[in-house]
Amino acid sequence: MSQPKPQLTPAPTISRRTIFAGAGTAGAIAAAATLLPGIEPAQLAAVEPLKPAPANGGGYSLSEHVRRYYKTTRV
């Protein structure tokens, strides 16, 4: 009796499409990396200090953003 031959798995092949996609990705990453150090940090917006909560509760106040919301809900 003869023994069965072992199955050899073919070596994985890399297609041209995979190589070009990898090269394009590497190029895009390199371009982004050269641009990132030139980005300045965003300027912090001036923030109003928060008003302390009233001692007796009832901290609702009609602020500007609430007025804008009410304007958008009018029919």
Wavefront OBJ file of the C-alpha trace (Angstrom):
o trace
v 0.000 0.000 0.000
v 1.187 3.441 -0.764
v 0.950 6.291 1.690
v -1.085 9.370 0.704
v 0.988 12.342 -0.364
v 0.869 15.311 2.020
v -1.089 18.260 0.713
v 1.094 21.287 0.197
v -0.642 24.609 0.633
v 0.305 27.160 -1.966
v 2.271 30.159 -0.742
v 0.116 33.262 -0.430
v 0.552 35.565 -3.373
v 0.388 39.306 -3.271
v -1.372 40.912 -6.185
v -0.429 44.188 -7.798
v -3.631 45.719 -6.526
v -2.621 44.968 -2.929
v 0.844 46.436 -3.444
v -0.477 49.636 -5.017
v -3.141 50.009 -2.322
v -0.500 49.630 0.388
v 1.809 52.117 -1.326
v -1.029 54.609 -1.701
v -1.996 54.244 1.947
v 1.614 54.690 3.064
v 1.914 57.797 0.885
v -1.264 59.296 2.311
v -0.084 58.648 5.861
v 3.294 60.219 5.107
v 1.630 63.292 3.599
v -0.675 63.674 6.592
v 2.236 63.293 8.998
v 4.120 66.137 7.344
v 1.098 68.433 7.562
v 0.116 67.702 11.153
v 3.018 69.486 12.902
v 1.982 72.701 11.092
v -1.472 72.708 12.661
v -1.776 75.215 15.462
v -3.838 74.378 18.535
v -7.334 75.785 18.439
v -7.934 78.988 20.304
v -10.028 78.467 23.369
v -13.305 80.337 23.256
v -14.036 82.773 26.024
v -16.312 81.008 28.461
v -18.644 82.842 30.787
v -18.171 81.904 34.417
v -21.079 79.839 35.716
v -23.469 81.540 38.065
v -23.721 79.883 41.453
v -26.954 78.003 42.083
v -29.516 79.868 44.189
v -29.615 78.882 47.860
v -33.375 78.226 47.758
v -33.305 76.156 44.586
v -35.065 77.149 41.390
v -31.925 77.602 39.292
v -33.796 78.116 35.999
v -32.966 81.264 34.114
v -34.030 82.349 30.665
v -30.667 82.431 28.938
v -29.891 83.341 25.335
v -29.678 79.746 24.130
v -33.080 78.986 25.696
v -34.583 82.006 23.922
v -33.154 80.762 20.610
v -34.688 77.345 21.232
v -38.097 78.849 21.927
v -37.852 80.877 18.704
v -37.236 77.706 16.700
v -40.302 75.990 18.170
v -42.774 78.684 17.142
v -45.191 77.612 14.452
l 1 2 3 4 5 6 7 8 9 10 11 12 13 14 15 16 17 18 19 20 21 22 23 24 25 26 27 28 29 30 31 32 33 34 35 36 37 38 39 40 41 42 43 44 45 46 47 48 49 50 51 52 53 54 55 56 57 58 59 60 61 62 63 64 65 66 67 68 69 70 71 72 73 74 75
